[in-house]
């Protein structure tokens, strides 16, 4: 995993964010994955081939898990979709630098 960022969430849980070629969870390929906060240091893994809007969506999704891990996948996904739709309505574009 290539480390790109480190932070602590609101509960002082340290996380390391990184990219890697392949992410698998319970036998399924994923775009991103966030460790449960019970680990000494959590990891957020992002699929390195993602770019622009797709990467922004996965980053936001996994960050929400890091801060609100108890929320369901459905709730996190609904929050992310709502946020991204609002940006679109406001004509705020996510562009690759």
Buried (B, 14 or more C-beta within 10 A) or exposed (E): BEEEEEEEBEEEBEBBBBBEEEBEEEEEEBBBBBBEBEEEEBBBBBBBEBEEBBBBBBBBBBBBBBBBBEBEEEEBBEBBEEBBEEBEEEEEEBEEE
